[in-house]
Structures are given as structure tokens and as C-alpha cells.
Amino acid sequence: MVTICEHSHKFGLRENQTAMTDPSSVLRAEQVTKTYQMGSVEVAALRAVDFDVQRGEFVAIMGPSGSGKSTLLHLLGGLDQPTRGEITLAGQPLSQLSDDEITVVRRRKVGFIFQFYNLLPTLSARENIALPLVIDGQPLDAHAAHIDGLLDLVSLADRGGHRPDQLSGGQQQRVAIARAFVNQPEIVLADEPTGNLDSRSGAAILELLRRTCREMQATILMVTHDPRAASYADRVVFLKDGEVVHHLGHNGKGNSIEAIMDVMAGLEL
């Protein structure tokens, strides 16, 4: 299986690097630990986390407040570095890369969806979608058909010229989703993608992510506190006190809201 499109950029390994032993794994964390120094006290945000995401999977991460969800997402996306352990992203062991090389991997291999959209207010929907291509120095003319296809995918074909203040919250998040896929990433990381939407708009966004994963073999990792949102995922991974403590699913059929809520209730005791 492949992601939403075959990626056109080849980012080779250094001679002393090796690719992941499992070619179907897009993202892997091995014994990842993250600690912070607060005065004389060392605080562990993550403790020896082992975690992987396979191609074509839609995976949700859940856990009580302070469980390490956002910390893990930042580490997996190369936005921060673990204290110990290894993260392998799209075949690249991040510990063996320089900061500049990690930036290139992140820019070309990872798409991001945020709770608050992060659209530039002076740009149109089309221009916001194209922004990662501009940052990467790619000619936009060569990607015009691809951008049109993404606008159609997110049901905004007639809104490409609209600025964010001319779009609803749900439409802005659809623009953000299209932007996340414009560089044809290996994986999309979504941080509470429905957290700023009403229930109807949120459900529409989750249906779009689910359909994208199913029909186009996109690979998505989503952090959420909402059991309803997590129920759209193939697999739900639960954190507590910085450790992976439970899994649900891995059968491609999703998980019931009730089952997710039962696990969360046990973790919050």
C-alpha cells in the first residue's frame, strides 16, 4: 500500500544509515523517553514508548490530560527531540540527521493539521494550500492540477479564491487538510483537528479523514481527547503517565465509542 500519492521526492539515506526493517511501517518510536528539568526535579513526559504506524493506517492517540499525547506527537513529527530512544520517520532515523535534514524530511514527508487551522489570513484557500510547495521552492504551475484535485477532494472547488475570513470554521479546516496533503506526504499528523468545530462540522471533517485514508491509502496519526473522533480510527493507542498502556482495534473496522469511553474511564481513575 502507498500513501495518498506516490511521493516524487527521494531523500536518500546516508551511508551509515539503514532503512526500517519493516517496509510497511511509516513511523516508529523505539524506547522513546522525554524528560524535562524543572528546577532540581526531573519530570518524565514519556517513558520508554514503543509505537509504530503502518502504511494506510488511521491511528488515534488518546489519554488523560498530561499523559504525554502532545509531547509524543511533537517528537514523532520531528518538532522536538527525545531524551533517549529512536524515532524513525519515513525510513529516516532522526537521531542521525542534522536539524536542517530533519526540517527537509518534515517538510517533504509529513503533513500537519492543527486545531486552529493556522491559515494565513491574507491568502486565498488555493494559496494557503500551495504554501508548502512555495516554501519548498517548487514551481506552482506544475502542481496546478494537483491543487485543483485537492480542492475537489475537500469539497471546496468553488471556494479556491476565498480568504479564510470568507470561510466557515469547517471550510477552513478542509483547507488545512488539503494543505497537509499537497506535498504528498508519507504521513499526516493531526493535533485535535476537530477541537475547534461544532459537532456537525467535526463529524464532516472526520468523515473526510476516514474516506481519505480508506480510498487513497493515506496514513494518518491523530491526537484527540474526543472518543467520538477516535472511533473513526482503525486503531486507538492509549497513554497514561507517559506510557502506552492499552490498544484498541487494528482490524480496519474502527472501534465503538462505548469501548473507547470504557478504557478512558479506567485510565482516569
DRENPA-3360 file (N, C-alpha, C; in nm, 2 decimals, always signed):
BEGIN
1 = MVTICEHS = +0.08/-0.12/+0.00/+0.00/+0.00/+0.00/+0.09/+0.12/+0.00 ~ +0.04/+0.23/-0.06/+0.11/+0.36/-0.06/+0.02/+0.46/+0.00 ~ +0.08/+0.58/+0.02/+0.01/+0.69/+0.08/-0.07/+0.76/-0.03 ~ -0.13/+0.88/+0.00/-0.23/+0.94/-0.09/-0.18/+0.95/-0.24 ~ -0.06/+0.97/-0.26/+0.00/+0.96/-0.40/+0.14/+0.91/-0.38 ~ +0.20/+0.86/-0.49/+0.34/+0.82/-0.49/+0.42/+0.95/-0.47 ~ +0.51/+0.95/-0.37/+0.59/+1.08/-0.35/+0.70/+1.09/-0.45 ~ +0.72/+1.21/-0.50/+0.81/+1.24/-0.60/+0.95/+1.27/-0.55;
9 = HKFGLREN = +0.96/+1.30/-0.43/+1.10/+1.34/-0.37/+1.17/+1.22/-0.32 ~ +1.29/+1.20/-0.35/+1.37/+1.10/-0.29/+1.47/+1.16/-0.20 ~ +1.46/+1.12/-0.07/+1.56/+1.18/+0.03/+1.64/+1.06/+0.08 ~ +1.76/+1.04/+0.02/+1.84/+0.92/+0.04/+1.89/+0.91/+0.18 ~ +1.92/+0.79/+0.22/+1.99/+0.76/+0.35/+2.14/+0.79/+0.34 ~ +2.20/+0.83/+0.45/+2.34/+0.84/+0.45/+2.40/+0.70/+0.45 ~ +2.53/+0.69/+0.42/+2.59/+0.56/+0.41/+2.58/+0.48/+0.54 ~ +2.59/+0.55/+0.65/+2.59/+0.48/+0.78/+2.45/+0.46/+0.83;
17 = QTAMTDPS = +2.34/+0.49/+0.75/+2.21/+0.47/+0.80/+2.15/+0.35/+0.73 ~ +2.05/+0.29/+0.80/+1.97/+0.18/+0.74/+1.83/+0.21/+0.74 ~ +1.75/+0.16/+0.65/+1.61/+0.18/+0.65/+1.55/+0.09/+0.75 ~ +1.42/+0.12/+0.78/+1.34/+0.04/+0.87/+1.34/-0.11/+0.83 ~ +1.34/-0.20/+0.92/+1.34/-0.34/+0.88/+1.20/-0.38/+0.83 ~ +1.09/-0.31/+0.88/+0.96/-0.33/+0.83/+0.92/-0.23/+0.73 ~ +0.92/-0.26/+0.60/+0.89/-0.16/+0.49/+0.75/-0.10/+0.50 ~ +0.66/-0.17/+0.57/+0.52/-0.12/+0.57/+0.50/-0.02/+0.68;
25 = SVLRAEQV = +0.61/+0.00/+0.77/+0.60/+0.10/+0.88/+0.64/+0.23/+0.83 ~ +0.56/+0.33/+0.84/+0.59/+0.47/+0.81/+0.66/+0.54/+0.92 ~ +0.62/+0.51/+1.04/+0.67/+0.58/+1.16/+0.69/+0.49/+1.27 ~ +0.80/+0.50/+1.34/+0.83/+0.41/+1.45/+0.90/+0.48/+1.57 ~ +0.85/+0.46/+1.69/+0.92/+0.50/+1.81/+0.97/+0.38/+1.88 ~ +1.10/+0.39/+1.92/+1.16/+0.27/+1.99/+1.22/+0.32/+2.12 ~ +1.16/+0.28/+2.24/+1.20/+0.32/+2.37/+1.22/+0.47/+2.39 ~ +1.13/+0.54/+2.33/+1.14/+0.69/+2.34/+1.10/+0.74/+2.47;
33 = TKTYQMGS = +1.19/+0.82/+2.53/+1.18/+0.88/+2.66/+1.20/+1.03/+2.64 ~ +1.12/+1.11/+2.71/+1.14/+1.25/+2.71/+1.12/+1.31/+2.85 ~ +1.23/+1.37/+2.90/+1.23/+1.43/+3.03/+1.26/+1.58/+3.03 ~ +1.20/+1.65/+3.12/+1.22/+1.79/+3.14/+1.28/+1.82/+3.28 ~ +1.37/+1.92/+3.28/+1.43/+1.96/+3.41/+1.35/+2.08/+3.46 ~ +1.28/+2.06/+3.57/+1.21/+2.17/+3.64/+1.27/+2.20/+3.77 ~ +1.37/+2.30/+3.77/+1.45/+2.32/+3.89/+1.54/+2.20/+3.92 ~ +1.53/+2.15/+4.04/+1.61/+2.03/+4.07/+1.54/+1.90/+4.04;
41 = VEVAALRA = +1.42/+1.91/+3.99/+1.33/+1.79/+3.97/+1.33/+1.75/+3.82 ~ +1.35/+1.63/+3.79/+1.34/+1.58/+3.65/+1.20/+1.52/+3.63 ~ +1.13/+1.57/+3.54/+0.99/+1.52/+3.51/+0.99/+1.44/+3.38 ~ +0.94/+1.32/+3.39/+0.93/+1.24/+3.27/+0.80/+1.25/+3.20 ~ +0.80/+1.31/+3.08/+0.68/+1.33/+3.00/+0.64/+1.20/+2.92 ~ +0.75/+1.13/+2.88/+0.73/+1.00/+2.81/+0.83/+0.90/+2.87 ~ +0.79/+0.77/+2.88/+0.87/+0.67/+2.94/+0.88/+0.55/+2.85 ~ +0.99/+0.53/+2.78/+1.02/+0.41/+2.70/+0.90/+0.37/+2.61;
49 = VDFDVQRG = +0.86/+0.46/+2.53/+0.74/+0.44/+2.45/+0.78/+0.36/+2.32 ~ +0.72/+0.25/+2.29/+0.73/+0.18/+2.17/+0.60/+0.19/+2.09 ~ +0.62/+0.23/+1.96/+0.50/+0.27/+1.89/+0.53/+0.27/+1.74 ~ +0.43/+0.23/+1.66/+0.45/+0.23/+1.51/+0.32/+0.26/+1.44 ~ +0.33/+0.31/+1.32/+0.22/+0.34/+1.24/+0.25/+0.27/+1.10 ~ +0.16/+0.19/+1.05/+0.17/+0.12/+0.93/+0.11/+0.20/+0.81 ~ +0.16/+0.18/+0.69/+0.11/+0.25/+0.58/-0.04/+0.22/+0.56 ~ -0.12/+0.33/+0.54/-0.26/+0.32/+0.52/-0.34/+0.31/+0.64;
57 = EFVAIMGP = -0.28/+0.32/+0.76/-0.35/+0.32/+0.89/-0.40/+0.46/+0.92 ~ -0.51/+0.46/+1.00/-0.56/+0.58/+1.06/-0.56/+0.55/+1.21 ~ -0.46/+0.61/+1.28/-0.44/+0.58/+1.42/-0.47/+0.70/+1.51 ~ -0.54/+0.68/+1.62/-0.57/+0.78/+1.72/-0.49/+0.76/+1.84 ~ -0.44/+0.87/+1.90/-0.38/+0.86/+2.03/-0.47/+0.93/+2.13 ~ -0.50/+0.86/+2.24/-0.58/+0.92/+2.35/-0.51/+0.90/+2.48 ~ -0.56/+0.98/+2.58/-0.51/+0.97/+2.72/-0.56/+1.08/+2.80 ~ -0.56/+1.07/+2.93/-0.59/+1.18/+3.02/-0.50/+1.30/+3.00;
65 = SGSGKSTL = -0.55/+1.42/+3.05/-0.47/+1.54/+3.04/-0.33/+1.51/+3.11 ~ -0.23/+1.55/+3.04/-0.09/+1.53/+3.10/-0.03/+1.40/+3.08 ~ -0.10/+1.32/+2.99/-0.05/+1.18/+2.97/+0.07/+1.17/+2.87 ~ +0.09/+1.28/+2.80/+0.21/+1.28/+2.70/+0.17/+1.28/+2.56 ~ +0.04/+1.30/+2.53/-0.01/+1.29/+2.39/+0.06/+1.39/+2.30 ~ +0.05/+1.52/+2.34/+0.11/+1.62/+2.25/+0.26/+1.61/+2.24 ~ +0.32/+1.58/+2.35/+0.47/+1.56/+2.35/+0.51/+1.45/+2.25 ~ +0.43/+1.34/+2.25/+0.46/+1.23/+2.16/+0.44/+1.27/+2.02;
73 = LHLLGGLD = +0.34/+1.35/+1.99/+0.31/+1.39/+1.85/+0.43/+1.48/+1.80 ~ +0.47/+1.57/+1.89/+0.58/+1.66/+1.85/+0.71/+1.59/+1.82 ~ +0.74/+1.49/+1.90/+0.86/+1.40/+1.88/+0.84/+1.33/+1.75 ~ +0.73/+1.26/+1.73/+0.71/+1.18/+1.61/+0.72/+1.27/+1.48 ~ +0.68/+1.39/+1.49/+0.69/+1.48/+1.37/+0.82/+1.55/+1.36 ~ +0.92/+1.52/+1.44/+1.05/+1.58/+1.43/+1.05/+1.73/+1.48 ~ +0.95/+1.77/+1.55/+0.94/+1.91/+1.61/+1.02/+1.92/+1.74 ~ +1.06/+1.81/+1.80/+1.14/+1.81/+1.92/+1.22/+1.68/+1.92;
81 = QPTRGEIT = +1.31/+1.67/+2.01/+1.40/+1.55/+2.01/+1.38/+1.48/+2.14 ~ +1.38/+1.34/+2.14/+1.37/+1.27/+2.26/+1.49/+1.27/+2.34 ~ +1.48/+1.25/+2.47/+1.59/+1.25/+2.56/+1.67/+1.12/+2.54 ~ +1.59/+1.01/+2.52/+1.65/+0.88/+2.48/+1.56/+0.81/+2.38 ~ +1.61/+0.71/+2.31/+1.53/+0.63/+2.22/+1.55/+0.68/+2.08 ~ +1.48/+0.62/+1.99/+1.49/+0.65/+1.84/+1.36/+0.66/+1.78 ~ +1.34/+0.76/+1.69/+1.23/+0.78/+1.61/+1.27/+0.77/+1.46 ~ +1.20/+0.68/+1.39/+1.23/+0.66/+1.25/+1.11/+0.70/+1.17;
89 = LAGQPLSQ = +1.13/+0.80/+1.09/+1.02/+0.87/+1.01/+1.05/+0.85/+0.86 ~ +0.96/+0.78/+0.80/+0.97/+0.77/+0.65/+1.11/+0.71/+0.61 ~ +1.16/+0.61/+0.69/+1.29/+0.55/+0.67/+1.41/+0.62/+0.72 ~ +1.39/+0.73/+0.79/+1.50/+0.81/+0.84/+1.51/+0.81/+0.99 ~ +1.61/+0.75/+1.05/+1.64/+0.76/+1.19/+1.67/+0.90/+1.22 ~ +1.59/+0.97/+1.29/+1.60/+1.12/+1.31/+1.73/+1.15/+1.39 ~ +1.77/+1.06/+1.48/+1.89/+1.09/+1.56/+2.01/+1.10/+1.48 ~ +2.01/+1.05/+1.36/+2.13/+1.05/+1.27/+2.13/+1.17/+1.17;
97 = LSDDEITV = +2.03/+1.26/+1.18/+2.01/+1.37/+1.09/+2.04/+1.50/+1.16 ~ +2.09/+1.59/+1.09/+2.11/+1.73/+1.14/+1.98/+1.80/+1.15 ~ +1.97/+1.91/+1.22/+1.85/+1.99/+1.22/+1.80/+2.03/+1.09 ~ +1.89/+2.07/+1.00/+1.84/+2.10/+0.86/+1.79/+1.98/+0.79 ~ +1.85/+1.87/+0.80/+1.80/+1.75/+0.74/+1.66/+1.71/+0.79 ~ +1.64/+1.72/+0.92/+1.51/+1.69/+0.98/+1.41/+1.78/+0.93 ~ +1.44/+1.91/+0.91/+1.35/+2.01/+0.85/+1.31/+1.96/+0.71 ~ +1.40/+1.92/+0.63/+1.37/+1.87/+0.50/+1.28/+1.75/+0.50;
105 = VRRRKVGF = +1.31/+1.65/+0.59/+1.22/+1.53/+0.60/+1.08/+1.57/+0.64 ~ +1.07/+1.66/+0.74/+0.94/+1.71/+0.79/+0.87/+1.78/+0.68 ~ +0.93/+1.86/+0.60/+0.87/+1.94/+0.50/+0.82/+1.86/+0.39 ~ +0.89/+1.75/+0.35/+0.86/+1.67/+0.23/+0.78/+1.54/+0.27 ~ +0.79/+1.50/+0.39/+0.74/+1.37/+0.42/+0.62/+1.37/+0.52 ~ +0.60/+1.49/+0.58/+0.49/+1.50/+0.69/+0.40/+1.61/+0.66 ~ +0.27/+1.59/+0.67/+0.17/+1.69/+0.67/+0.12/+1.71/+0.81 ~ +0.08/+1.84/+0.84/+0.03/+1.87/+0.97/-0.11/+1.93/+0.96;
113 = IFQFYNLL = -0.20/+1.89/+1.05/-0.33/+1.95/+1.07/-0.34/+2.00/+1.21 ~ -0.38/+2.12/+1.24/-0.38/+2.18/+1.37/-0.53/+2.21/+1.41 ~ -0.55/+2.22/+1.54/-0.68/+2.26/+1.59/-0.73/+2.39/+1.54 ~ -0.64/+2.49/+1.53/-0.68/+2.63/+1.49/-0.65/+2.66/+1.35 ~ -0.64/+2.56/+1.26/-0.62/+2.58/+1.12/-0.49/+2.63/+1.07 ~ -0.44/+2.74/+1.14/-0.31/+2.80/+1.10/-0.30/+2.84/+0.96 ~ -0.41/+2.90/+0.91/-0.41/+2.96/+0.77/-0.36/+3.10/+0.77 ~ -0.30/+3.15/+0.67/-0.26/+3.29/+0.65/-0.38/+3.37/+0.61;
121 = PTLSAREN = -0.42/+3.47/+0.68/-0.54/+3.54/+0.66/-0.54/+3.62/+0.53 ~ -0.43/+3.66/+0.47/-0.42/+3.74/+0.35/-0.42/+3.65/+0.23 ~ -0.41/+3.52/+0.24/-0.40/+3.43/+0.12/-0.53/+3.37/+0.10 ~ -0.56/+3.33/-0.03/-0.68/+3.26/-0.06/-0.67/+3.11/-0.02 ~ -0.78/+3.04/-0.03/-0.77/+2.90/+0.01/-0.67/+2.83/-0.08 ~ -0.67/+2.86/-0.21/-0.58/+2.79/-0.30/-0.43/+2.83/-0.26 ~ -0.41/+2.95/-0.23/-0.27/+3.00/-0.20/-0.23/+2.94/-0.06 ~ -0.32/+2.92/+0.03/-0.28/+2.85/+0.16/-0.25/+2.71/+0.13;
129 = IALPLVID = -0.33/+2.64/+0.05/-0.30/+2.50/+0.01/-0.16/+2.49/-0.05 ~ -0.13/+2.59/-0.14/+0.00/+2.58/-0.21/+0.12/+2.62/-0.13 ~ +0.10/+2.68/-0.01/+0.21/+2.74/+0.07/+0.33/+2.64/+0.09 ~ +0.30/+2.51/+0.13/+0.42/+2.42/+0.15/+0.50/+2.40/+0.02 ~ +0.44/+2.41/-0.10/+0.51/+2.40/-0.22/+0.60/+2.52/-0.24 ~ +0.55/+2.64/-0.21/+0.62/+2.76/-0.22/+0.74/+2.76/-0.13 ~ +0.72/+2.72/+0.00/+0.83/+2.71/+0.09/+0.94/+2.61/+0.05 ~ +0.90/+2.51/-0.02/+0.99/+2.41/-0.07/+1.05/+2.45/-0.21;
137 = GQPLDAHA = +1.02/+2.56/-0.26/+1.08/+2.61/-0.38/+1.03/+2.54/-0.51 ~ +0.91/+2.48/-0.50/+0.86/+2.41/-0.62/+0.78/+2.50/-0.71 ~ +0.78/+2.48/-0.84/+0.70/+2.57/-0.93/+0.56/+2.53/-0.92 ~ +0.47/+2.63/-0.90/+0.33/+2.61/-0.87/+0.26/+2.57/-1.00 ~ +0.31/+2.61/-1.12/+0.24/+2.57/-1.24/+0.24/+2.42/-1.26 ~ +0.34/+2.36/-1.21/+0.35/+2.21/-1.23/+0.25/+2.14/-1.14 ~ +0.20/+2.21/-1.04/+0.11/+2.15/-0.94/-0.03/+2.20/-0.94 ~ -0.07/+2.27/-1.05/-0.20/+2.33/-1.05/-0.31/+2.23/-1.05;
145 = AHIDGLLD = -0.29/+2.12/-1.13/-0.39/+2.02/-1.14/-0.41/+1.94/-1.00 ~ -0.29/+1.93/-0.94/-0.29/+1.86/-0.81/-0.37/+1.94/-0.70 ~ -0.35/+2.07/-0.70/-0.42/+2.16/-0.61/-0.57/+2.16/-0.64 ~ -0.60/+2.16/-0.77/-0.74/+2.15/-0.81/-0.81/+2.02/-0.76 ~ -0.73/+1.92/-0.77/-0.78/+1.79/-0.72/-0.80/+1.79/-0.57 ~ -0.71/+1.85/-0.50/-0.73/+1.86/-0.35/-0.85/+1.95/-0.31 ~ -0.87/+2.06/-0.38/-0.99/+2.14/-0.36/-1.11/+2.06/-0.38 ~ -1.11/+1.98/-0.49/-1.23/+1.90/-0.51/-1.25/+1.79/-0.41;
153 = LVSLADRG = -1.13/+1.73/-0.36/-1.14/+1.63/-0.26/-1.21/+1.68/-0.13 ~ -1.18/+1.80/-0.09/-1.23/+1.86/+0.03/-1.36/+1.94/+0.01 ~ -1.42/+1.92/-0.11/-1.54/+1.99/-0.15/-1.54/+2.14/-0.14 ~ -1.43/+2.19/-0.19/-1.41/+2.34/-0.19/-1.37/+2.39/-0.33 ~ -1.41/+2.32/-0.44/-1.37/+2.35/-0.57/-1.42/+2.49/-0.61 ~ -1.53/+2.54/-0.55/-1.58/+2.67/-0.58/-1.54/+2.78/-0.48 ~ -1.45/+2.74/-0.39/-1.40/+2.84/-0.28/-1.25/+2.86/-0.29 ~ -1.19/+2.82/-0.40/-1.04/+2.84/-0.40/-1.00/+2.98/-0.39;
161 = GHRPDQLS = -1.08/+3.08/-0.44/-1.04/+3.22/-0.43/-1.08/+3.29/-0.30 ~ -1.14/+3.22/-0.21/-1.19/+3.28/-0.09/-1.08/+3.29/+0.02 ~ -1.07/+3.40/+0.09/-0.98/+3.41/+0.21/-1.04/+3.34/+0.33 ~ -0.96/+3.31/+0.43/-1.01/+3.24/+0.55/-1.13/+3.31/+0.61 ~ -1.13/+3.44/+0.62/-1.24/+3.51/+0.68/-1.37/+3.50/+0.60 ~ -1.36/+3.45/+0.48/-1.48/+3.43/+0.40/-1.53/+3.28/+0.40 ~ -1.47/+3.20/+0.49/-1.50/+3.06/+0.50/-1.54/+3.03/+0.64 ~ -1.63/+2.93/+0.66/-1.67/+2.88/+0.79/-1.55/+2.81/+0.85;
169 = GGQQQRVA = -1.57/+2.78/+0.98/-1.46/+2.70/+1.05/-1.44/+2.57/+0.99 ~ -1.54/+2.50/+0.95/-1.53/+2.37/+0.89/-1.46/+2.38/+0.76 ~ -1.49/+2.48/+0.68/-1.43/+2.50/+0.55/-1.28/+2.53/+0.57 ~ -1.25/+2.61/+0.67/-1.11/+2.64/+0.69/-1.03/+2.52/+0.73 ~ -1.09/+2.43/+0.80/-1.02/+2.31/+0.84/-1.01/+2.22/+0.71 ~ -1.10/+2.22/+0.62/-1.09/+2.15/+0.50/-0.97/+2.20/+0.41 ~ -0.95/+2.33/+0.42/-0.83/+2.39/+0.35/-0.71/+2.34/+0.42 ~ -0.70/+2.34/+0.55/-0.59/+2.29/+0.62/-0.56/+2.14/+0.59;
177 = IARAFVNQ = -0.66/+2.06/+0.57/-0.64/+1.92/+0.53/-0.58/+1.91/+0.39 ~ -0.64/+1.99/+0.30/-0.58/+1.99/+0.17/-0.43/+2.03/+0.17 ~ -0.40/+2.13/+0.25/-0.26/+2.18/+0.26/-0.17/+2.07/+0.31 ~ -0.22/+1.99/+0.41/-0.14/+1.88/+0.47/-0.11/+1.78/+0.37 ~ -0.19/+1.76/+0.26/-0.16/+1.66/+0.16/-0.09/+1.71/+0.04 ~ -0.07/+1.84/+0.02/-0.03/+1.90/-0.10/+0.11/+1.85/-0.14 ~ +0.20/+1.82/-0.04/+0.33/+1.77/-0.07/+0.34/+1.62/-0.08 ~ +0.22/+1.56/-0.09/+0.21/+1.41/-0.10/+0.29/+1.34/+0.01;
185 = PEIVLADE = +0.26/+1.37/+0.14/+0.34/+1.32/+0.25/+0.33/+1.17/+0.27 ~ +0.43/+1.12/+0.34/+0.42/+0.98/+0.38/+0.32/+0.96/+0.49 ~ +0.30/+1.07/+0.58/+0.21/+1.06/+0.69/+0.16/+1.20/+0.72 ~ +0.03/+1.20/+0.77/-0.03/+1.33/+0.82/-0.05/+1.32/+0.97 ~ +0.00/+1.42/+1.04/-0.02/+1.42/+1.19/-0.12/+1.53/+1.22 ~ -0.22/+1.49/+1.29/-0.34/+1.58/+1.32/-0.35/+1.60/+1.47 ~ -0.34/+1.72/+1.51/-0.35/+1.76/+1.66/-0.49/+1.82/+1.69 ~ -0.57/+1.74/+1.75/-0.71/+1.78/+1.78/-0.78/+1.85/+1.66;
193 = PTGNLDSR = -0.79/+1.78/+1.55/-0.84/+1.85/+1.42/-0.98/+1.90/+1.43 ~ -1.06/+1.84/+1.52/-1.20/+1.89/+1.53/-1.23/+1.96/+1.66 ~ -1.12/+2.00/+1.74/-1.14/+2.06/+1.87/-1.20/+2.19/+1.87 ~ -1.19/+2.26/+1.75/-1.24/+2.40/+1.74/-1.37/+2.41/+1.66 ~ -1.43/+2.29/+1.64/-1.55/+2.29/+1.55/-1.67/+2.24/+1.62 ~ -1.79/+2.28/+1.57/-1.91/+2.22/+1.63/-1.93/+2.07/+1.59 ~ -2.02/+2.00/+1.65/-2.03/+1.86/+1.63/-2.05/+1.82/+1.49 ~ -2.14/+1.90/+1.42/-2.17/+1.86/+1.28/-2.05/+1.88/+1.19;
201 = SGAAILEL = -1.98/+2.00/+1.20/-1.86/+2.02/+1.12/-1.75/+1.92/+1.16 ~ -1.74/+1.89/+1.29/-1.63/+1.80/+1.33/-1.66/+1.66/+1.27 ~ -1.78/+1.62/+1.27/-1.81/+1.49/+1.21/-1.78/+1.48/+1.06 ~ -1.81/+1.59/+0.99/-1.78/+1.60/+0.85/-1.63/+1.59/+0.82 ~ -1.55/+1.66/+0.91/-1.40/+1.65/+0.89/-1.35/+1.51/+0.92 ~ -1.41/+1.44/+1.02/-1.36/+1.31/+1.05/-1.40/+1.21/+0.94 ~ -1.52/+1.23/+0.88/-1.56/+1.15/+0.77/-1.46/+1.17/+0.65 ~ -1.42/+1.30/+0.63/-1.33/+1.32/+0.52/-1.19/+1.25/+0.55;
209 = LRRTCREM = -1.14/+1.26/+0.67/-1.02/+1.19/+0.70/-1.03/+1.04/+0.69 ~ -1.14/+0.99/+0.73/-1.17/+0.84/+0.72/-1.17/+0.80/+0.57 ~ -1.24/+0.88/+0.49/-1.26/+0.85/+0.35/-1.12/+0.86/+0.28 ~ -1.05/+0.96/+0.31/-0.91/+0.98/+0.25/-0.82/+0.86/+0.28 ~ -0.83/+0.82/+0.41/-0.75/+0.70/+0.45/-0.79/+0.57/+0.38 ~ -0.92/+0.56/+0.36/-0.98/+0.43/+0.30/-0.96/+0.43/+0.15 ~ -0.99/+0.54/+0.09/-0.99/+0.54/-0.06/-0.86/+0.57/-0.12 ~ -0.77/+0.65/-0.06/-0.65/+0.69/-0.11/-0.53/+0.63/-0.04;
217 = QATILMVT = -0.55/+0.55/+0.06/-0.44/+0.49/+0.14/-0.36/+0.59/+0.20 ~ -0.41/+0.70/+0.25/-0.34/+0.80/+0.33/-0.31/+0.74/+0.46 ~ -0.20/+0.78/+0.52/-0.16/+0.74/+0.66/-0.18/+0.86/+0.75 ~ -0.26/+0.84/+0.86/-0.29/+0.95/+0.95/-0.27/+0.91/+1.09 ~ -0.21/+1.00/+1.17/-0.20/+0.98/+1.31/-0.26/+1.10/+1.38 ~ -0.36/+1.08/+1.46/-0.44/+1.19/+1.52/-0.44/+1.18/+1.67 ~ -0.40/+1.29/+1.73/-0.42/+1.31/+1.88/-0.56/+1.37/+1.90 ~ -0.63/+1.31/+2.00/-0.76/+1.36/+2.03/-0.80/+1.33/+2.17;
225 = HDPRAASY = -0.89/+1.41/+2.23/-0.94/+1.38/+2.36/-1.09/+1.33/+2.35 ~ -1.14/+1.33/+2.22/-1.28/+1.30/+2.20/-1.30/+1.15/+2.16 ~ -1.37/+1.07/+2.24/-1.40/+0.93/+2.20/-1.47/+0.92/+2.06 ~ -1.56/+1.02/+2.03/-1.63/+1.01/+1.90/-1.53/+1.02/+1.79 ~ -1.43/+1.12/+1.80/-1.33/+1.13/+1.70/-1.24/+1.01/+1.69 ~ -1.20/+0.95/+1.80/-1.12/+0.83/+1.80/-1.19/+0.71/+1.74 ~ -1.32/+0.71/+1.74/-1.39/+0.60/+1.69/-1.38/+0.58/+1.54 ~ -1.34/+0.69/+1.47/-1.32/+0.69/+1.33/-1.18/+0.62/+1.29;
233 = ADRVVFLK = -1.10/+0.60/+1.38/-0.96/+0.54/+1.36/-0.97/+0.39/+1.35 ~ -0.87/+0.33/+1.28/-0.86/+0.19/+1.27/-0.81/+0.13/+1.41 ~ -0.72/+0.21/+1.47/-0.66/+0.17/+1.60/-0.65/+0.29/+1.69 ~ -0.67/+0.26/+1.82/-0.66/+0.37/+1.92/-0.55/+0.32/+2.02 ~ -0.45/+0.41/+2.04/-0.34/+0.39/+2.14/-0.37/+0.48/+2.26 ~ -0.36/+0.42/+2.37/-0.39/+0.50/+2.50/-0.26/+0.52/+2.58 ~ -0.24/+0.64/+2.62/-0.13/+0.68/+2.70/-0.18/+0.71/+2.84 ~ -0.09/+0.68/+2.94/-0.12/+0.73/+3.08/+0.02/+0.75/+3.14;
241 = DGEVVHHL = +0.04/+0.86/+3.20/+0.16/+0.89/+3.27/+0.29/+0.87/+3.18 ~ +0.27/+0.90/+3.05/+0.38/+0.89/+2.96/+0.41/+0.75/+2.91 ~ +0.32/+0.66/+2.93/+0.35/+0.52/+2.89/+0.23/+0.47/+2.80 ~ +0.25/+0.39/+2.70/+0.15/+0.32/+2.63/+0.09/+0.21/+2.72 ~ -0.04/+0.22/+2.75/-0.10/+0.13/+2.84/-0.21/+0.04/+2.78 ~ -0.25/+0.08/+2.66/-0.36/+0.00/+2.61/-0.38/+0.03/+2.46 ~ -0.43/-0.07/+2.38/-0.46/-0.06/+2.24/-0.60/-0.11/+2.22 ~ -0.67/-0.05/+2.12/-0.80/-0.10/+2.07/-0.79/-0.11/+1.92;
249 = GHNGKGNS = -0.84/-0.21/+1.87/-0.86/-0.22/+1.72/-0.74/-0.29/+1.66 ~ -0.71/-0.25/+1.54/-0.61/-0.30/+1.44/-0.67/-0.40/+1.35 ~ -0.80/-0.38/+1.33/-0.88/-0.47/+1.23/-0.93/-0.39/+1.11 ~ -0.91/-0.26/+1.11/-0.96/-0.18/+1.00/-1.10/-0.15/+1.00 ~ -1.17/-0.18/+1.11/-1.31/-0.16/+1.12/-1.35/-0.05/+1.22 ~ -1.25/+0.01/+1.28/-1.28/+0.11/+1.38/-1.32/+0.05/+1.51 ~ -1.35/+0.14/+1.61/-1.39/+0.10/+1.74/-1.51/+0.17/+1.79 ~ -1.59/+0.11/+1.87/-1.71/+0.18/+1.92/-1.67/+0.29/+2.02;
257 = IEAIMDVM = -1.76/+0.39/+2.02/-1.74/+0.50/+2.12/-1.75/+0.44/+2.26 ~ -1.84/+0.35/+2.28/-1.85/+0.29/+2.42/-1.73/+0.22/+2.46 ~ -1.66/+0.14/+2.38/-1.54/+0.07/+2.41/-1.43/+0.17/+2.45 ~ -1.42/+0.28/+2.37/-1.32/+0.38/+2.39/-1.34/+0.45/+2.53 ~ -1.47/+0.48/+2.55/-1.50/+0.55/+2.68/-1.48/+0.46/+2.80 ~ -1.50/+0.33/+2.78/-1.47/+0.24/+2.89/-1.32/+0.24/+2.93 ~ -1.24/+0.24/+2.82/-1.09/+0.24/+2.85/-1.05/+0.37/+2.91 ~ -1.10/+0.48/+2.86/-1.07/+0.61/+2.92/-1.11/+0.63/+3.06;
265 = AGLEL = -1.23/+0.57/+3.09/-1.28/+0.58/+3.23/-1.19/+0.51/+3.32 ~ -1.13/+0.39/+3.28/-1.04/+0.32/+3.36/-0.91/+0.39/+3.38 ~ -0.86/+0.47/+3.28/-0.74/+0.54/+3.29/-0.75/+0.66/+3.38 ~ -0.87/+0.72/+3.39/-0.88/+0.84/+3.47/-0.91/+0.81/+3.61 ~ -0.92/+0.68/+3.65/-0.95/+0.65/+3.79/-0.82/+0.69/+3.88;
% end
